[in-house]
Amino acid sequence: MSALFPTYARWNVKPEKGIGSKIIDVDGNEYLDFISGIAVCNLGHCHPKVTDALEKQIHTLWHVSNLFEIEGQERVAQLLVDHSVGDYVFFCNSGAEANEAAIKLARKSTGKHHIVSLQNSFHGRTTGSMAATGQDKIHNGFGPLLTEFTYIEMNNQSALEEAVTNNTAAIMVEVIQGEGGIRLMSDDYAKALQAICERYNCLLIIDEVQTGIGRTGTAFAYEQFGLSPDIITLAKGLGNGFPVGALIGKETLKDSFSPGSHGSTFGGNPLAMAVAETVLSEIFKPELLDSVQNKGEFLTKELKNKLGSFEIVEEIRGKGLMVGVACQIEVAPIIEACREKGLLVLPAGPKVVRILPPLIVTKSEINKAVEILTDVLASIKPSVSV
């Protein structure tokens, strides 16, 4: 009998080792990992430079608390500022913590409390981030939520106009909804979003926890939508598996996070910073980001070529190496069948197969993954309309 709370529906796979884009389980079975720890291991498993950076750090200093200046924080913060529209960084341990910090910063800096977020969004499971999440299944059973959140439909400009008022502190969005089904913000909606934030003097918070750190082929996904967020939240790919999160904010917000206003015991500790600095130094290389765009286009093209005639496939959508295959049926059996054939993918809602390979994936590995998914879908009736 397990001593763990049953908060996770575990798969019948016990990973023992990971290298690059592959996982090997305790029985020696090998899997193509197109989950990447849910968009976390962007450089793949056991990347030699990341492993070396962590190994060196564990022999020098683990933790001293934020009572002290930590040089690694300064270097990582500068990398994030240099590649974003932000000016200052706060470090924490997860995406939920980063989003909690964003909510606090928005309310404190504006003096307003109302926040607009999107239906089908996901921002975390802590009290504030859960309240920002526009999904009933995340809220159910936890009683009254943090107040003054309004959820509106993505890409519905009239709903946006109706929701935002002079009392709105911020609009909080994912430009590509991950848990919500790999749903992309339209260019027109992005323009309307930026304009309404300027009109009502409210902040634009972009949750880049899943989309950031090169996942879509640019340092951050918002760059591809012509947006200039006031606050950006990060985690997942920032540590390649080591727990670390961050908030990036613009110059105007600096004084609202003054000494004592917010904090994190473990946030930005030397171990996390050693890893994050190496991760960013690798991923922010132009040639790597270019390769993500190239491989993302290749993956999407192959999926459309192979799956386009399948009746149960409605749409293939995404950017870079964040791709969803939307189906007419629930995808749990598809995901299980892929797993049995050696491919790990996951759902994004009940009817979307989510594909998140490491950014270092090869085209031959992409071909193999597409072949497995094609074989699985071909076995489901109705299968093909020729």
N, C-alpha and C positions, 0 to 999 in steps of 0.2 A: 504493500500500500504506500502511495506517495505521500510525502509530507508537504507537498506543494498545493497551494490553492489552485483549483481547476479553472484558471482564468484563460487558458489557451486550449484550443482544439488541436492537439498534437497530430502530426503526420507520422506514419509508420516508417520513418527514416531516422537513423541515428548517425549523424555526421561524425566522423573521426578526424578527418584531415581535409584541408582545402589547399589548392594551389591554382593560381590564375583563375580561369573560368570554370574550374571543376571542383566537385566535392566527392570524397570517397567515404562511404559509410563503414560501420564496424564490421560488416560482412564482406568488405572489399568491393562492393558495387560502386561504379563510377557514374556520376551525374553531371550533365551540363547545367551549371547554375545560372539560370536566367532570371533569378530573383535578386541576387547580390545582397542578401540580408535585408531585403526591401529597400533597394536603392542606397545601400550603405557602403558596400565594398566596391566602390567605383574603380579602384585600381586592382581589383581582384583579390583573391585570398593570398595571404602571406607574401605580399609584394616585398621584394628584397630590400628596397630602400626604406620603406616604412618599418619593416622588421628591424633593420639595423639602427634606425633612429631611436626606436623604443628601447632596444637592448642597451644602447649607449646611455640613455637617460636613466634607466633603472639602477645603474651603478653609480649615479652621481646625486640625484635629488628627486624624491617622489612628491613631497608635499610640505609646504610651509604656511599655507593660508594666505589670503589676500591682505593680510597686515603688512606684507612685504612686496616690494616691486619684483616682478617675475619677468626676466628679460624676454623669455619666449613669447609672453603675451604681447609685448610691443611689436615683435617681428611678425607674428601672425595677424595682429590687428592691422598692421601696415599693409600686408598682402591683401587683406580683405578690402581695405579702403582704396588701395590702388586699383582694384579691379571692380569697383562698384561706384555708385553715386553717393555713398555715405562718407562720413567723416570720423565717426567714433564707434567703438565696439565694446560690447559687454559680453563676457564669457560665462556660460553655464554648462549644463551637462546633457541636455536633451532638447528636442524640438518643442515639447510641451512647455519646458521651462522658458525657452526663448519666446514662445508665444505669450506666456504669462507676463514676462517682462515687457513685451510689446504692448499688451493691454494696459498695464500699469503706467508705462511711459506715456502712452497716448492720453490717458485720462489726466495724469498729473500735468503734462505740458500744456494741454488745451483748457483745463478746468471744466471740461465737459465729460459726460459719461456715456452717452449713446454711441453704440458701435454697430455698423451694418456689416453683415457677412453673407455668404452665399449658401443657398440650399445645396445639399450633397457635399459640402465642404468637410474637411477634417483638419483640426488644429491641435488635437491632443485630448488627454483624458483627466487632466487636473481640473480643478473647479472652474477657473477662468477660461482655459482653453477649451474645455468641454462646452461651456456656455457659448463660445464663439463658433463651435461646430454646428453646422446646419443639418444634423441627422438625428431623428427621434431615437433610433436604436442605440445611440451613444448616450442619450439623456435618460432613457427609461430606467426607473427604479431608484434614482438618486435624489428625488425630491426637488424642491424649488431651486432653480438655477440662478446664477448671478444675473441681475436684472439689466434691462436696457440694451438688449441685443435684438436686432431685427434681421431676419433671414429672407433674402430675395433670390429670385431665379437668375442664374448666370445668363448673360447676353440679352437680358430683357431691359432695355433702356428706360422704358416707361416706369417699370418697377423701381429702378434706381432713382429716377427723378422723384418718385413719391416717397421713398424711404428716407432720403437724406434731408436734414433740416439744419437750421442754425445751431441746434443743440447736439449735432453729431460730432463726436470727437475724432472718429476714424472710420474708414472702410477697410475691411480686412479680407484679402482674397488670395487664392492660389490661381496663377495664370493658366495652369493646367491642373485640374483636380485629379489627384492620384487615387485615393480611396474612393472618390466619387465617380470613377469610371473612365479615367483618361479623357476628360472633357476639356476642350480648349476654349479659352476666351477668344472672342472674335476681335479683329482689329478695330472695328467700329465701336465695340463696347469698351475696349481699352481707351480709346480717345475720349469717349464720354465719361469714363471713370476718372481720368486725369482732370478733365475740365470741371467736373462737379466738385472734386476735392479742392480745386483752386477757387471755385465760386463760393463755397461754403466755408473755406478756411479750415478744412478738416484734413487729417493725416491719411496718407495712403500706406497701409501696411501690406507687404507682400510676403506671404509664407512660402519660402523657398526650401523648406526642410527636405522635400523629396525632389524638387526640380533643380535645386542649386548644385554648385560644385561640378559643373561640366556635364551634367546628366543630359541636357538637351542640345549640347553642342556649342554653348556659350558659357561663360563663367556662371551667369545666372540667367534664368529663363526670361525674366522681365525685359531683358535687353532686346529680345525678339518681338516685343509687343509695343515698343516705343514708350515705355513708362518710366517715370522717375519717382520711385517710392521714397517716402520719408523714413520708413523703417523696413528692414529686411530681416527675416528670421531664418536661421540655419541650424542644421544638425546633420544627421545621417552621414552623407558622403564626406563631411568635414573631417571625420576621424577614421574612415575606412574600417570601422568596427570598434574603435576605441571610443568610449562615451565622451562626447563633447558637443556643445551647442553654442550658438552665438546670436547676438542681435547687433545689427549695424544700423546706426541712425545718423541723420544729418546734423550739421552744426547747430541749428536752431534748438535742438533738443538737449544739448549738453548740460545746461544748468538744471534741468529737471531730474537728472540722475546725479545729484550731488552726493557727497559722502554721507553714508547712513540711509540713503533713500531706497537702496536695493542692494542685494548681495547674494553670494553663493559660496558656501564653504569650499566645495571642490572645484568650482568653476575656474577654468584656466590654469589648472595645476600643471607643473612642469612635464609630467608624462603626457597629458593631453596636448600640450603645446608642441612638444617634440614631434608627435605624430602629425598634428594638423599642419605644421610648417612644412613638413616633407610632402604631405598630400597636396597642399596648395602649390608648392613649387613644381610638382610634377603635372598636375591637372591644368594649371593655368598656362602651360606652355602652348603657344599658338598651334604648333603642329599636332598636339594631342587633341585640342578642341576641334581642329579641322578634321581630324580622323573620326571623331565622334559624329560630326555632321555627315561625313561620307558614309560611314558604316550605318548610320541611322537611315539615310536615304536608301542604301542597299537593302537593309532589313525590311523597310516598308515596301519597297518595290517587289521584293521576293514574296512577301506575304500576299500582296495584291495579285501577283501573277499566279501563285499557287492556290490561293483561297478564294479568289474573286468569283469563281463559278459555283461555290458552295451555297446552297439555299439558306443554310442556317447562319451564314456570316452576313451581318448587316453592314459593317463598316470597319475599316482599319484606320486608326487615327493616332496621332501623337507627334512628338518632335524628338529628334536625336535618337537616343537609345532609351526612350520612354514611350512605349507603344502599347496600344490596346486593340484587341480583336473583339469587337462587339458582336454578340450572337443573339439569335432569337430564343435560345433556350438557356437554362441555367448551366453554368460552365464547370461546376464542381466535378462532374464525371469526366469532363475533358481534361481537367487539370490532373486528376488521379491517373487517367490513362497515360498522359504524357510522363508522369512520374514513373510509372511502371516501365516505360520505354527509355528511361534515363534522361528526361528533360524536366527541370524544375521551373515552373511558372506559377503564377498565383492569380487570384481573382482581384478585380477592382469593382466591387459590387457584384450582384448575383449573376450578371450576364456578360461580363467582360473578362477576357483573359488578358492579364497584365504581363508585359514582357520587359524585364529590366536587367539586361546582361551587364557585366562589368564593362567599363569604358575601354578596356584593353582586349576585349573579345576579338577574335579573328573572323574573317569572312567565311572561312571553312567551318568554324563553329556555328556561325549564323546559318549557313546552309544546312548543317546537320539538324539544328533546332527546327528550322522551317520544315524540313523533311519529316521529322517526328510529328509535329503538329498537323501537317497535312495528312499523314497516315491515320492519325487519331480521328480527325474530322471526317475522313473518307469512310470510317467504320460506323458513323452515326447516320441514321436514317431520319428524314430524307437527306441524302448526301450531296448529289451533284445534279444540276440541270444542264445537260449538254445541248 
